[in-house]
């Protein structure tokens, strides 16, 4: 969120991921902000390219370097240790696409977080121009599990034998239909990262309000202003229920150093959205280091994605 897209001096580690043609001919690639667990990416044949988080003077690959944990980021932010993030370079994507070609894939579908908040999609798009196989780069204009759900929609299409174009269409359709809402204790961390969209209008009154934010047209925007953290969580619940309506949905709750409130919200949504969830659970997870660097400790988010 508001990523500082400074490139690192060293090339990040290329993930070994799933660059082996198994049940399909299209390689599916995303980035580490999609918050997809390793066991799921392994099972669904999804390769993850890491973004980087810089703590002090040390840079880490998210999801690769064990030091880049949400706990580490939360502690660094509380201690005012400088924390920034950077996108994968076009060279990293170029190497990933070349590995897909060498492994025998015929095409690549590369799905990423909003280009309004990171240069990751732009890196993918630039690398696609020089790739040795056709690459379909997709900007979901979403973030976190909203991007993750879009990737899974594409995986469903590819697993049924659909084309890369059909997978891209499914990803974009699901991303467009998904609602992403979040609460932060303070706008300070977003301010440090810059590019916080219309939420910047709240900076002058940040001490007097608890902002509820959303992803709108690929950017962070203000949804509502409330006075207390308790009221913020209550409104997140109501807004999530409203977003679901009568549709079948997947729901994810994410947080940074705020597990109790996240679990309370998830429990309420499981109860209130029981018919819309069918046999699906409301997942609860901590955001990765890159997103965590910009939202700060205390953040709670909810993503509602129609199935």
Buried (B, 14 or more C-beta within 10 A) or exposed (E): BBBBBEBBEEEBEBBEBBBBBEEBBBBBBBBBBBBBEEEBBEEBBBBBBBBBBBBEEEBBBBBBBEEBBBEBBBBBBEEEEEBBBBBBBBBBBBBBBBBBBEBEBBBBBBBBBBBBBBBBBBBBBBBBEEBEBBBBBBBBBBBBBBBBBBBBBBBBBBBEEBBBBBBBBBBBEBBEBBBBBBBBBBBEBBBBBEBBBEBBEBEEEBEEBBBBBBBBEBBBBBBBBBEEBEBBBBBBBEBBBEBBEEEEBBBBBBBBBBEEBBBBBBEBBBEBBEEBBEEBEBBBBBBBBBBBBBBBBBBBBBBBBBB
